[in-house]
């Protein structure tokens, strides 16, 4: 019986190796679970262009928005695990919805396979221009003097900017009222108008309003200052220690993807995200290139799940879709 087991193992290994040798032989589809024109969509299109050259096959971007990312995820998990269907997502698409929604239809620890991380982008603490606070400590003092009277906007319950604000309240002992919106544009419009006082918006979305002077940025949530705004301090420099939040963009595949195919895709994504021209284009969009293959990205993904599960439970943030 041992010889039969070894024979089967050898055949399986050989088949996997052959799959990697011939992969890909037809177009690869990359799902984006958001509308066209957003940060993840633009990032995916930059990478798709480079992947086509690297893998010598067409790479098609398919937008499948809806259901807070569920529609796109549904399309992914129903696809064959052959490497020809991926999804580009991240913290807001593949971690947070699964933690805040009691009825989330997928198990992100089992139904998807991390392939590679390609970029990160930070959140920014942005306030209305008329607010008297000029730095984070003044803002914390103002919030403590007016508990529950200041409002923060987000792009929805359980979104990364919502949970960043929840983490901020936990770290500083402050309390704000949450006002969810359907998108960053709407929350930034109300911020400029003074209907809310603060957002923890993704920097790529907030940067145009910041540069135009319509809102005031107090800090960024990265470990280090960002190149686009070198004079803006981090949260740590602003007196909130260990407050580091980065959203990230990564590729995932359906459960059952053969290891050799995952290796091929992982290497290709890391290579194209490491190219100087690609990195320049990503930085121009407010993103920071952060390529890492599946061996490094997989434990990071599970650590992010554990971290944000603590924030969700500690803040009792839940939706019941």
Protein Blocks (a to p, Z undefined) as FASTA:
>chain_A
ZZmmmmmmmmmmmmmmmmmmmpcfbdcddddfbdehiaklmmmmmmmmmmmmmnopacdd
dddeejhhmmmmmmmmmpccehpaccdddjklmmmmmmmmmklcbdfklmpccfbdfbdc
dddddddfklmbfbfklmmmmmmmmghkaccddebehiaklmmmmmmmmmnopacddddd
fbfklmmmmmmnopambdcddfklmmmmmmnopaccfbdcbfbdcfklmmbccfklnopa
hiacdddddddddehiafklmmmmmmmmmmmmmpmklmmmmmmnopacdddcfklmmmmm
mmmmmmmmmmmmmnopacdZZ
